[in-house]
Amino acid sequence: QVQLVESGGGLVQAGGSLRLSCAASGSIFSINRMGWYRQAPGKQRELAALISADGSAYYADSVKGRFTISRDHAKNTVYLQMNSLKLEDTGVYYCFTDAYRGSYYYPRSWGQGTQVTVSS
């Protein structure tokens, strides 16, 4: 079992910045990918960014150039630095991780979600 604890959401004005953190804990395991989905009010959850074990990153077109994802392998923690925030970035951000131990792959784990609200 992998547990994820998120932090860093909040209220910010448009053009401002926030940094989200997500720490994974639990039984001894290895992590392949970590990342963030987000869900705006009335919309489907969408992938915002993810980072693989080798450091390669993916960004949704809507956040490219504004968001940066990074990870600390020693702390099993992923970060999402969000700059130049827009009103449309408002939503609940969910951290996820794909972990494994040996040849066993855990089901995808999810954080509890953290609210990001961008105001005008």
Biotite code that builds the C-alpha atoms (Angstrom):
import biotite.structure as struc

atoms = struc.array([
    struc.Atom([0.000, 0.000, 0.000], chain_id="A", res_id=1, res_name="GLN", atom_name="CA", element="C"),
    struc.Atom([1.286, 3.444, -0.969], chain_id="A", res_id=2, res_name="VAL", atom_name="CA", element="C"),
    struc.Atom([0.007, 6.547, 0.778], chain_id="A", res_id=3, res_name="GLN", atom_name="CA", element="C"),
    struc.Atom([0.220, 10.019, -0.721], chain_id="A", res_id=4, res_name="LEU", atom_name="CA", element="C"),
    struc.Atom([0.012, 13.265, 1.215], chain_id="A", res_id=5, res_name="VAL", atom_name="CA", element="C"),
    struc.Atom([-0.396, 16.503, -0.690], chain_id="A", res_id=6, res_name="GLU", atom_name="CA", element="C"),
    struc.Atom([0.212, 20.059, 0.400], chain_id="A", res_id=7, res_name="SER", atom_name="CA", element="C"),
    struc.Atom([0.592, 23.525, -1.028], chain_id="A", res_id=8, res_name="GLY", atom_name="CA", element="C"),
    struc.Atom([-2.769, 24.426, -2.502], chain_id="A", res_id=9, res_name="GLY", atom_name="CA", element="C"),
    struc.Atom([-4.510, 27.692, -1.754], chain_id="A", res_id=10, res_name="GLY", atom_name="CA", element="C"),
    struc.Atom([-5.842, 30.961, -3.070], chain_id="A", res_id=11, res_name="LEU", atom_name="CA", element="C"),
    struc.Atom([-3.717, 33.105, -5.345], chain_id="A", res_id=12, res_name="VAL", atom_name="CA", element="C"),
    struc.Atom([-4.289, 36.007, -7.683], chain_id="A", res_id=13, res_name="GLN", atom_name="CA", element="C"),
    struc.Atom([-3.980, 35.567, -11.410], chain_id="A", res_id=14, res_name="ALA", atom_name="CA", element="C"),
    struc.Atom([-0.366, 35.826, -12.454], chain_id="A", res_id=15, res_name="GLY", atom_name="CA", element="C"),
    struc.Atom([0.834, 34.491, -9.128], chain_id="A", res_id=16, res_name="GLY", atom_name="CA", element="C"),
    struc.Atom([2.569, 31.241, -8.197], chain_id="A", res_id=17, res_name="SER", atom_name="CA", element="C"),
    struc.Atom([1.977, 28.193, -6.065], chain_id="A", res_id=18, res_name="LEU", atom_name="CA", element="C"),
    struc.Atom([4.010, 25.107, -5.347], chain_id="A", res_id=19, res_name="ARG", atom_name="CA", element="C"),
    struc.Atom([2.353, 21.778, -4.713], chain_id="A", res_id=20, res_name="LEU", atom_name="CA", element="C"),
    struc.Atom([4.070, 18.892, -2.956], chain_id="A", res_id=21, res_name="SER", atom_name="CA", element="C"),
    struc.Atom([3.161, 15.236, -2.743], chain_id="A", res_id=22, res_name="CYS", atom_name="CA", element="C"),
    struc.Atom([5.012, 12.763, -0.552], chain_id="A", res_id=23, res_name="ALA", atom_name="CA", element="C"),
    struc.Atom([4.670, 9.007, -0.947], chain_id="A", res_id=24, res_name="ALA", atom_name="CA", element="C"),
    struc.Atom([5.097, 6.600, 1.943], chain_id="A", res_id=25, res_name="SER", atom_name="CA", element="C"),
    struc.Atom([4.321, 3.021, 2.867], chain_id="A", res_id=26, res_name="GLY", atom_name="CA", element="C"),
    struc.Atom([5.956, -0.338, 2.376], chain_id="A", res_id=27, res_name="SER", atom_name="CA", element="C"),
    struc.Atom([9.371, -0.443, 0.734], chain_id="A", res_id=28, res_name="ILE", atom_name="CA", element="C"),
    struc.Atom([8.764, 0.178, -2.940], chain_id="A", res_id=29, res_name="PHE", atom_name="CA", element="C"),
    struc.Atom([10.112, 1.817, -6.060], chain_id="A", res_id=30, res_name="SER", atom_name="CA", element="C"),
    struc.Atom([8.325, 4.527, -7.949], chain_id="A", res_id=31, res_name="ILE", atom_name="CA", element="C"),
    struc.Atom([8.047, 4.713, -11.688], chain_id="A", res_id=32, res_name="ASN", atom_name="CA", element="C"),
    struc.Atom([5.922, 7.716, -12.494], chain_id="A", res_id=33, res_name="ARG", atom_name="CA", element="C"),
    struc.Atom([4.509, 10.498, -10.345], chain_id="A", res_id=34, res_name="MET", atom_name="CA", element="C"),
    struc.Atom([2.361, 13.361, -11.406], chain_id="A", res_id=35, res_name="GLY", atom_name="CA", element="C"),
    struc.Atom([-0.696, 15.526, -11.089], chain_id="A", res_id=36, res_name="TRP", atom_name="CA", element="C"),
    struc.Atom([-4.170, 15.446, -12.479], chain_id="A", res_id=37, res_name="TYR", atom_name="CA", element="C"),
    struc.Atom([-6.538, 18.329, -12.009], chain_id="A", res_id=38, res_name="ARG", atom_name="CA", element="C"),
    struc.Atom([-10.269, 18.731, -12.109], chain_id="A", res_id=39, res_name="GLN", atom_name="CA", element="C"),
    struc.Atom([-11.978, 22.045, -12.710], chain_id="A", res_id=40, res_name="ALA", atom_name="CA", element="C"),
    struc.Atom([-15.575, 22.578, -11.560], chain_id="A", res_id=41, res_name="PRO", atom_name="CA", element="C"),
    struc.Atom([-17.951, 20.808, -13.916], chain_id="A", res_id=42, res_name="GLY", atom_name="CA", element="C"),
    struc.Atom([-15.163, 19.303, -15.996], chain_id="A", res_id=43, res_name="LYS", atom_name="CA", element="C"),
    struc.Atom([-13.465, 15.957, -16.296], chain_id="A", res_id=44, res_name="GLN", atom_name="CA", element="C"),
    struc.Atom([-10.223, 15.213, -14.546], chain_id="A", res_id=45, res_name="ARG", atom_name="CA", element="C"),
    struc.Atom([-7.249, 15.877, -16.830], chain_id="A", res_id=46, res_name="GLU", atom_name="CA", element="C"),
    struc.Atom([-3.570, 15.074, -16.668], chain_id="A", res_id=47, res_name="LEU", atom_name="CA", element="C"),
    struc.Atom([-1.578, 18.232, -15.982], chain_id="A", res_id=48, res_name="ALA", atom_name="CA", element="C"),
    struc.Atom([1.955, 16.861, -15.705], chain_id="A", res_id=49, res_name="ALA", atom_name="CA", element="C"),
    struc.Atom([3.901, 13.737, -14.907], chain_id="A", res_id=50, res_name="LEU", atom_name="CA", element="C"),
    struc.Atom([7.527, 12.796, -14.406], chain_id="A", res_id=51, res_name="ILE", atom_name="CA", element="C"),
    struc.Atom([9.114, 9.410, -14.942], chain_id="A", res_id=52, res_name="SER", atom_name="CA", element="C"),
    struc.Atom([11.847, 7.734, -12.949], chain_id="A", res_id=53, res_name="ALA", atom_name="CA", element="C"),
    struc.Atom([14.449, 8.875, -15.484], chain_id="A", res_id=54, res_name="ASP", atom_name="CA", element="C"),
    struc.Atom([13.350, 12.477, -15.100], chain_id="A", res_id=55, res_name="GLY", atom_name="CA", element="C"),
    struc.Atom([11.516, 12.817, -18.388], chain_id="A", res_id=56, res_name="SER", atom_name="CA", element="C"),
    struc.Atom([8.424, 14.977, -18.058], chain_id="A", res_id=57, res_name="ALA", atom_name="CA", element="C"),
    struc.Atom([5.123, 15.405, -19.807], chain_id="A", res_id=58, res_name="TYR", atom_name="CA", element="C"),
    struc.Atom([2.985, 18.537, -19.679], chain_id="A", res_id=59, res_name="TYR", atom_name="CA", element="C"),
    struc.Atom([-0.491, 19.226, -20.924], chain_id="A", res_id=60, res_name="ALA", atom_name="CA", element="C"),
    struc.Atom([-0.486, 21.913, -23.596], chain_id="A", res_id=61, res_name="ASP", atom_name="CA", element="C"),
    struc.Atom([-2.478, 24.183, -21.292], chain_id="A", res_id=62, res_name="SER", atom_name="CA", element="C"),
    struc.Atom([0.325, 24.320, -18.711], chain_id="A", res_id=63, res_name="VAL", atom_name="CA", element="C"),
    struc.Atom([3.468, 24.132, -20.854], chain_id="A", res_id=64, res_name="LYS", atom_name="CA", element="C"),
    struc.Atom([5.876, 26.935, -20.143], chain_id="A", res_id=65, res_name="GLY", atom_name="CA", element="C"),
    struc.Atom([4.142, 27.824, -16.878], chain_id="A", res_id=66, res_name="ARG", atom_name="CA", element="C"),
    struc.Atom([4.287, 24.669, -14.752], chain_id="A", res_id=67, res_name="PHE", atom_name="CA", element="C"),
    struc.Atom([7.387, 22.688, -13.823], chain_id="A", res_id=68, res_name="THR", atom_name="CA", element="C"),
    struc.Atom([7.286, 19.213, -12.336], chain_id="A", res_id=69, res_name="ILE", atom_name="CA", element="C"),
    struc.Atom([10.201, 17.801, -10.380], chain_id="A", res_id=70, res_name="SER", atom_name="CA", element="C"),
    struc.Atom([10.875, 14.986, -7.945], chain_id="A", res_id=71, res_name="ARG", atom_name="CA", element="C"),
    struc.Atom([13.136, 14.146, -5.056], chain_id="A", res_id=72, res_name="ASP", atom_name="CA", element="C"),
    struc.Atom([13.869, 10.432, -5.290], chain_id="A", res_id=73, res_name="HIS", atom_name="CA", element="C"),
    struc.Atom([15.326, 10.233, -1.792], chain_id="A", res_id=74, res_name="ALA", atom_name="CA", element="C"),
    struc.Atom([12.144, 11.682, -0.297], chain_id="A", res_id=75, res_name="LYS", atom_name="CA", element="C"),
    struc.Atom([9.722, 9.993, -2.715], chain_id="A", res_id=76, res_name="ASN", atom_name="CA", element="C"),
    struc.Atom([8.247, 13.420, -3.270], chain_id="A", res_id=77, res_name="THR", atom_name="CA", element="C"),
    struc.Atom([6.998, 15.166, -6.377], chain_id="A", res_id=78, res_name="VAL", atom_name="CA", element="C"),
    struc.Atom([6.581, 18.911, -6.749], chain_id="A", res_id=79, res_name="TYR", atom_name="CA", element="C"),
    struc.Atom([4.577, 21.040, -9.122], chain_id="A", res_id=80, res_name="LEU", atom_name="CA", element="C"),
    struc.Atom([5.735, 24.631, -9.443], chain_id="A", res_id=81, res_name="GLN", atom_name="CA", element="C"),
    struc.Atom([2.919, 26.648, -10.964], chain_id="A", res_id=82, res_name="MET", atom_name="CA", element="C"),
    struc.Atom([3.735, 30.104, -12.287], chain_id="A", res_id=83, res_name="ASN", atom_name="CA", element="C"),
    struc.Atom([1.727, 32.688, -14.213], chain_id="A", res_id=84, res_name="SER", atom_name="CA", element="C"),
    struc.Atom([-1.449, 31.138, -12.895], chain_id="A", res_id=85, res_name="LEU", atom_name="CA", element="C"),
    struc.Atom([-4.652, 31.750, -14.798], chain_id="A", res_id=86, res_name="LYS", atom_name="CA", element="C"),
    struc.Atom([-8.280, 31.656, -13.751], chain_id="A", res_id=87, res_name="LEU", atom_name="CA", element="C"),
    struc.Atom([-8.695, 28.432, -15.700], chain_id="A", res_id=88, res_name="GLU", atom_name="CA", element="C"),
    struc.Atom([-6.083, 26.731, -13.522], chain_id="A", res_id=89, res_name="ASP", atom_name="CA", element="C"),
    struc.Atom([-8.612, 26.705, -10.699], chain_id="A", res_id=90, res_name="THR", atom_name="CA", element="C"),
    struc.Atom([-9.554, 23.231, -9.558], chain_id="A", res_id=91, res_name="GLY", atom_name="CA", element="C"),
    struc.Atom([-8.662, 20.321, -7.355], chain_id="A", res_id=92, res_name="VAL", atom_name="CA", element="C"),
    struc.Atom([-5.216, 18.908, -8.010], chain_id="A", res_id=93, res_name="TYR", atom_name="CA", element="C"),
    struc.Atom([-4.679, 15.201, -7.390], chain_id="A", res_id=94, res_name="TYR", atom_name="CA", element="C"),
    struc.Atom([-1.272, 13.643, -7.036], chain_id="A", res_id=95, res_name="CYS", atom_name="CA", element="C"),
    struc.Atom([-0.741, 10.095, -8.286], chain_id="A", res_id=96, res_name="PHE", atom_name="CA", element="C"),
    struc.Atom([2.028, 7.567, -8.307], chain_id="A", res_id=97, res_name="THR", atom_name="CA", element="C"),
    struc.Atom([2.740, 4.320, -10.124], chain_id="A", res_id=98, res_name="ASP", atom_name="CA", element="C"),
    struc.Atom([4.852, 2.183, -7.792], chain_id="A", res_id=99, res_name="ALA", atom_name="CA", element="C"),
    struc.Atom([6.188, -1.336, -7.848], chain_id="A", res_id=100, res_name="TYR", atom_name="CA", element="C"),
    struc.Atom([8.142, -3.757, -5.698], chain_id="A", res_id=101, res_name="ARG", atom_name="CA", element="C"),
    struc.Atom([10.110, -6.333, -7.613], chain_id="A", res_id=102, res_name="GLY", atom_name="CA", element="C"),
    struc.Atom([7.781, -7.680, -10.263], chain_id="A", res_id=103, res_name="SER", atom_name="CA", element="C"),
    struc.Atom([4.622, -6.566, -8.457], chain_id="A", res_id=104, res_name="TYR", atom_name="CA", element="C"),
    struc.Atom([3.015, -3.358, -9.680], chain_id="A", res_id=105, res_name="TYR", atom_name="CA", element="C"),
    struc.Atom([0.758, -1.600, -7.212], chain_id="A", res_id=106, res_name="TYR", atom_name="CA", element="C"),
    struc.Atom([-2.523, -0.182, -8.387], chain_id="A", res_id=107, res_name="PRO", atom_name="CA", element="C"),
    struc.Atom([-2.199, 3.543, -9.079], chain_id="A", res_id=108, res_name="ARG", atom_name="CA", element="C"),
    struc.Atom([-2.304, 5.498, -5.828], chain_id="A", res_id=109, res_name="SER", atom_name="CA", element="C"),
    struc.Atom([-4.010, 8.862, -5.441], chain_id="A", res_id=110, res_name="TRP", atom_name="CA", element="C"),
    struc.Atom([-3.666, 11.746, -3.064], chain_id="A", res_id=111, res_name="GLY", atom_name="CA", element="C"),
    struc.Atom([-6.639, 13.289, -1.326], chain_id="A", res_id=112, res_name="GLN", atom_name="CA", element="C"),
    struc.Atom([-6.623, 16.326, -3.578], chain_id="A", res_id=113, res_name="GLY", atom_name="CA", element="C"),
    struc.Atom([-5.681, 19.914, -2.863], chain_id="A", res_id=114, res_name="THR", atom_name="CA", element="C"),
    struc.Atom([-7.694, 22.939, -3.911], chain_id="A", res_id=115, res_name="GLN", atom_name="CA", element="C"),
    struc.Atom([-6.105, 25.605, -6.081], chain_id="A", res_id=116, res_name="VAL", atom_name="CA", element="C"),
    struc.Atom([-8.146, 28.759, -6.572], chain_id="A", res_id=117, res_name="THR", atom_name="CA", element="C"),
    struc.Atom([-6.988, 31.536, -8.864], chain_id="A", res_id=118, res_name="VAL", atom_name="CA", element="C"),
    struc.Atom([-8.790, 34.841, -8.476], chain_id="A", res_id=119, res_name="SER", atom_name="CA", element="C"),
    struc.Atom([-8.904, 37.888, -10.704], chain_id="A", res_id=120, res_name="SER", atom_name="CA", element="C"),
])
